[in-house]
């Protein structure tokens, strides 16, 4: 061996050692795959038609078999359920609908025994109208909790103090006759906003998070975290021109899209609170915070909120829209990378608030190849990933009649917007009439189409979306570049999407054909090796060109010759 070759071998070994050390030191949440559970719809253990904590516990083996790192459990706290748990009446209590605090402790221990971390939702910006704090606050203008919520006097003509609107339609202010004032609610009028300008409120919010950290949870998903603070001057939001009333999941028929929401959320004071929250989390080694962010520039806010000393991760709604184009995905990732710096993203293509991705991106009848590609794409981006229950099955959006709707958002905006019930129908475990979800009547109807895609059926089919998902997740775990590497987007002709991921000396080129027709891409100079990934339809290497079938995926590694 020549001296030059020997030096290169030593350098390569040193690089590999450095990479291994970096992997060992990486916190668990970097590159993690997080499985979102909507407890009402996951599994019902007692036959009342609503999923519960024991139901989740009964299916932990299934969740672990997916190869995910953590579960995120949507709210299970005591609530009147005006917004199905996102209106919390007691942050320290489990709602009887879902079980008991002891049930949660058992679930937490069982999840840890399966190697799963547990993240729980924390809804800090608002409470239920039935929370003890609000019941006291509304009684008078001089009680101990009088300044714990956002109260304001009417204008001289009796109208609300400004033009702020609720996401669920109509004014963001509701008149309270006891105080002779309006209270702010960015969501339902049953969800009054807390006044985070009050230091007692901030301390109480941190105490609520501490309660669950003390019980052993591994992290918190922070709902609407940029809505904690409001403009103290209560300035009107400026109008938004018609051409700009798009994106962020708000249909043009929702008046919320008519404004730039510069004053009712995303205030600079929130950064100090996030730093206080991070100080708390740092006292619990291994804990992590994932923030949900929806602002006028969500990517910039996401970058700002995930800088060192603030949230560990953030996600927004940019990939939860209907736009499944290479141009949109490339622009989203590039725009975020441009401002992200030391921050860390978490991607989601489905959740409990938007139509299921199989329908949203795949249309009326997406095939198994296209469904597998969607998951592979999300799992190949730089960052962590949230997967919503049923996404691994390729469940389409459920079509429900108006009479079956439970979501107040959908009821208010029917028929142009059908709400969120279509993505919240119960998980199909088998093809029986109630899909193995319950022995009673499910809280939302279960479509026959979903029963045909049930877990039990897909377990028996090696080519099913479930089995493809499992295989790809297992393969991705072995790819350090995909889990932790940097990303560089390529300028490719539509419908091709491509980017490189690099971690240490490992460079992988990821290619996706987002169209139904075959496509090809020439490789740049160098030595490339086609990686035999599992799950999506694989591309093939012909000389210096990668060929992709419709909805195909290819990963090629840059080989360094010593």
N, C-alpha and C positions, 0 to 999 in steps of 0.2 A: 504494500500500500504506500503510495507516495505521501510525502509530508503534507502536501496541499489537501489530498483526499482525507488524510487522517485528521487534519484540522477541521475540515468540514464535518466529518463524522462526530468529532468532539463537540463542535458547535451545535449540531443537530440534537445530540444527546442532552446538552445543556438546555436547549430550547424546550425539549420534551419535559425535562425535569421542572423547568420554570412553569410550563403549562400545567403539569400535574399539581404543583404546589398551589397555583392560582385556583384550580378547580377545587382542591381540598379546602381552601380558605373561603370560597365563595359562599355567601349566605344562602340558605335553602330556597328562598323566594326568588332568587335571580334565575330566570329561565324556567321557573316552575310552571306546571300545568295544574290549574285550579278548577275543580268541578263544582259548578254552582247548583245548589239544591234549593228548589222552591218547596218548602215543607208541606204546604197545603196539598200539593199535587204529586208528591213522590211516592209515599206508601202509607196506607191507613191500617193501623194495627187493631182498632177497636170497633170498626164497622159503622162509624158515624158519617162516613163519606168524605172526611177531610184527613189528609195526611198528617202525620205526627212524628215526634222524636223517636218513639220505639219503632216506628215504621222505617225510619232512616237506619237505625241500628241494625235492623234485620237484613239490610241490603249492603252492609259495609264491605262484605267480601266481593260483591259485584263491583262496587266502586273501586276497590283496591285492584281488581283484575284489569281495570282499564289502564293502569300504569300511571295514574295521576299522583301528584304530590300532596294535594290538600283538597279539602272540601270547604266551600263557602256556603253557609246556611243563611238563607234570607230570614227576616225577622220572625221570631217565635215568642216574643214578649207579650205581656198582658196588654190587650188592645180591644177596643170596640169594633175593630176591623172595618172602619170606614174606607180605608185604603189597604185592607188586607195585611195589617201588621206594620205598615210604615207610618201608622199613627199610634204611638206608644203611650200607654197610660201608666206603666210602671216598668222602668228600665231594669229592675232587679228581679222581676218575677216572670216565670214562664206562663203563658196563657193556658188555662185548662184545656183548651181545644187541642193543644199540642202535647200536653203531658205535664210534668212537674220538674222542678229544679233538680230533683234526684235523677229523673230520667235524663236530663242533660248531662249531669255528671257521669252517669253510666255510659252515655253515648260518647262523651269526650274520651273516657278511658278506653273504650272499645276501639275507637278510631285510632288512638295512639298505638294500641296493641297491633293494629293492622298496618302501621307505618304511615298513617295519614295525619297530616296537620289539620287543624280546625280553625277556620276563620269565620267570625260571625258579623252580621250586619250591625252597625251602630248608626242610628238616625239622630244626629246631634242638632241639626238646625231647627227642628220643630218637634212638638209633642202632639199627643191627642188632646182634643178639647176636654177630655175627661181626666186628664192628668191632674193630680192634686195641686201641682204648682199653678196650673191655669185656673182651676176652680177658686183658688185663693186670690190670684191676681185680678180676676174680673170682679171681685166683690166691692172694691173701692180703689181710690187713687192714692191711698196712704197706708195700705197694709204691707207687711214685710216682703211680699212677692209682687207688689204693685208694678215694679219696674223690670220684672223678669221676662216680660213679653213686649212686643213692639206695639205700643198704643199711641194713637195720635188723635187730636181734635179734628172735628169736621171743618170744612171750609165754611165761610159765613152763610153760604146757601144750603148747607147741610150735606153737601156731597163729600166723597172721600178726599183725604188730604192730598193725594196726587193721582197720577194716571197709571200707576203700576197695575199689571195684570197677573192673574193666576194662570199657571200652566194648564189647569183644567178648565179654563174658560171663564170670562167675566172678570170683574175687579178683584184685585188681591186684598181688598179690605172688606171687613164685615162689621156692621154696627152692633155694639153691645149696649143694651139699654141700662144696665146696672151702672156702668162707668160713664155712660153718655160719651163714649169714644169709639173709634174704629180700632180693630186689631188687624195686623198684617198676617196674611197666609199666602205664601207663594204657590201652595198646592191647594188642597181642598179647604173649605172653610172650617172643617173639622180638624185641621192641622195648623194651629196657630204657631207663628214663628217666635222663637226665643230671642231675647235681646242680648246678643253676645257682647255688646258694648258694656254690659254690666259684669264686673269681675266675679261676682257671686255666681252668675250663670256659667261662666267659663270654668270656674272651679267645680261646679256641680256636674258639668259635662265630663270633665276629666275623671271625676269620681265614679261616674257610671262606667267609663271604660275600665278603670282600675278594678272595679268589682269583678269583671269577667276575666281580666288578666290574672287576678288572684286565684280564680278557679282553674286556670291552666290553659285558656285558649291561646292559640299560636298567633293570632292576628285579628285585625278588624278591617272590614270593608266599610268605608265611610260614605254613606248615602248623601248625595247632593252636598258635598262638603264645601263647595264654594258659595253656598247660600247662607252660611252662618251669620255673616255681617251684612248690614244694610247701610245705605248712605244716611248719616245722621241728619243731614239737611232735608231729607225727603224730597230731593229734586225730581222733577218729571223725567221719565225716559224719553229720548227723542224718537220721532217717527222713523220707520224704516221704509225705503222705497219698495214698490211692488216687486221689482226684479230681484231684490235681496231677500225676499221672504221664503227662503228655502233652507234645507238642511236641518241638522240637529233634531230630526224626528218630529218637527212640528208642521202639520199640513197647512197650506195657505188659507184654509177656511177657519183656522184657529186664530183668533185675534192676538194671541200671544206673539205670533210671528210678525205683527205689525210694528213692533218696537225694537230699538236697540236696548238691551237690558244692561245698561251701564251702572245703574244706581241701586237696583234691588238685589244684586248679588256681586260676588267677586270683588270685594272691597280690599284695599291694601292692609287693613287691620287683621285680616284673616291669616296673613303670613306669620305674625307673632304667635297667634293661637296654635298654628300648625307646629311651630317650633316648641311650644309648651307641650303639645301632644307627643312630639317625638322624644322629648326629655323623659316623659312618663314611660313610653315604650322601651326606651333604652335601659330602663331599670329592670326589664324583663327580657334577658338575653334570648335571642332567637325570634322574638315577636316582630310582626310586620304590619304596616298599614297600607291599604290599597284605597285610593280616593277616586270616587266617581265625580267626573268634572263635566259640566255643561255650561259653557260661557259663550260670549260673542266670538272669542278666539280660543276655543278649547285647547288647541295644541299648544299655544303659548302659555296658557294657564297651567296645563299639564306639566310643561317644562319648569315653570316657576315653582309649582307646588312640590316637585320631586327633587329639587336641589338638595345637596347634603344638609342634614339637620332638619329636614322637613319630612314629607311622606316618603316611604320606601318606593312606592309605585303609584302610578295614576293611569286611569283609562277614561276615554271619552267616547263619543257616539259616532265618530267619523266612519268607522267600518260597520256601523249598525244602520246604515242607510240602504236605499234600494240600488245604489250605483255599484254594480259589480264589473267595473271596467278596469283595464290595466292602467289607464291614465289616472283614474281616481285613486286607486290603491298606491300607485307610484308617487303621485303628488302628496298624498297623505303622509306616507312614510318619509319622503324627502323633506317635507315642511317640518315635520316633528324633529327629525334628525338635525336639521339646521339650527334649531333653538334648544335642543334638549340638554346639551352639555353633559354634565355628570348625572343627570336624571335617568330614571329607568321606567320604560313604558310597560303596560300590560294590555294586551290586545283581546278584544272580544268581537265575535261576529254574530253572536246570539245572546239574548238574556231575557228576563221576564217582562221587559218593557217594550219589545219590538217583535214584529212578525218573525217567525222562525226562518233561519237562513236558507233552508232547503227550498222554500217557496220564494223568499225575498230575492235571492240571487239565482235560484234555479228554475223558477217558473212553475207551471202547473204540474209537470211530470219530470222532475230531475232524475237522472239516472244515477246508479251507484258510483260510476266513475266521477261524475261531477261532484257528488256529495263528498267523496273521498278527497277530491282535490281541494275543496273548500277548507276542510280540516287541515290538510297538509300545508296549505298556504298560511293559515293562521299560526300554525306551529313552527313555521320556518322563519317568521319575522323576528327581528331582534326584540327581546323582551320576554315577559312572562305571558301566559295565555289563560283566559277564563273560558271554560266550555260549559254551556248550559245543558242541564239534564235533558236527554232525548236528542241532543245534537249528534251524539255518537250513533244514534239509530237512524239518522236522516229523516226525522219526523217532519212532515210538512205542516204548515199553518192550518189549524182546524177552522173550518167554516161553521159558525154557530148562528142559529136564528136569533133575532132580537130578544125573543122571550127567554132565551137561556143566558143572556148576558148578566154578568155580575159586576163588571168593572164600571165604576162611575164615569170614568173618562170616556169609555166607549158608548155608554148610554147617552151621555151629553152630546156626543158628536156623530151619532148614527144618522144616516147610513154612510156618509162620506168617509168616516173613520170608524172602524169597528172595535176600537179599543184593544186591550191587551189580553183578553180572555183566550183568544185563538192560540197563544203561545203558552198558556197556563193550564191547559187541560191535563188530566192525570197521566202519569207515566204508565205505559203499557208493558206489563211484565209477562203476560201471556195473552192468548187470543180468546179467552173466555169473555162472556158478556161484559163483565166489569174489569176486564184486563188484568186480573190479579191485583188490582190496586186496592179494592175494598170488598167487603162482603155486603155492604149496604148500597145506598144510592150515592154516586159520586157527586161532589159539589158542582162540577161542570161535566157535561156529557163527554163521553169518550168516543171519538169517531171510529167507525169500522175500519177505515184506512189505517189508523194507528194500531189497531189490534193485529192487523196483518204484518205490521213491522215490529211486533213485540219482541222483547228480549229473548224469550224462550225460542221463538222461531229463528231469530238471527244467530243464536248460539249454534244452531245446527247447520248453518250455511257459511262455508268458508269464504264466499264472495260477498257476504252481506256488509253493509256499512259498518256495523258493529265490529266485525272481525277485521275489516280493513283498518278501522280506527285503532284497534288494539295493536295491530302489527306495526303501523306507522309510529305510534307512540313509543313502542319498545325499540324500534330502530333509531328514532330521534334521540333517545336517551344516550346512545353510544356516540353521538356526533357532537363533540365539544363546540365546533364552529356554529352549529345551529342553536345550541343552548345558550352560549355566552358570547359569541363572536360579534364583531362589528358588522355593519351592513353598508353596502354600496349599491344603489339602484342603477340599472342599466337602461339606456334609452333604446328600447326595442319597438318594432312596429306592432300595433295592435293586431290580434288579441294576445300577443305574447307579453308576459311579464317576467322579468329576470332580475336577480340581484346576487351579489357575492356576499358570503359570510366568512369572516376570517377571525381565527382565534390562535394566537401565537403563530406558528408556521403552517397551520392548517387552513387552507383556503378552499371553500366549496362554492360552486356556481349552482344556483337554484333556478330552474326554468319551469314556467307554467304556461300552458296553452289554454287560455280562458274561452276559446271557441270550440265549436263542434267539428270543424274541418281540421285535417292534419296540418301541421306546421313544422318548420325547421329553423335552426339557428346555427350559424357558423361559429366555431370556437376561436378565441383569440390565440395568438402564438403561444406555444408552450406545450407541455405534456399533460394530457388530461385523462382521467380514469372515470368511467361511468360507475356510479355507486348503485349497488343492487338493493335499493330501498324496497320496503314492503308496504302495500296498502293501495295507493292510487295507481292508475295506469302508467306504467313506466315507459320512458323514452328509450331510444336506442341510439348508439353511436355508430356513425358511418364515416370513417376517416376523420376529418376535422369538422364534422357537422352532426348536431344532435337532431334527431327526428322525433316529433311528438305527435301522438294520435290526438283526436279530439279530447279535451279535458285531461290531457296527459301531463305528467310531471317528470322531470329529470333532475338528478343531482350529479354533478361531475366534480371531481377533486383535482386540483392542480398538483401534479406530482413533481417533486423536486428530485432530480437525478443527482446522486452523489458521484 
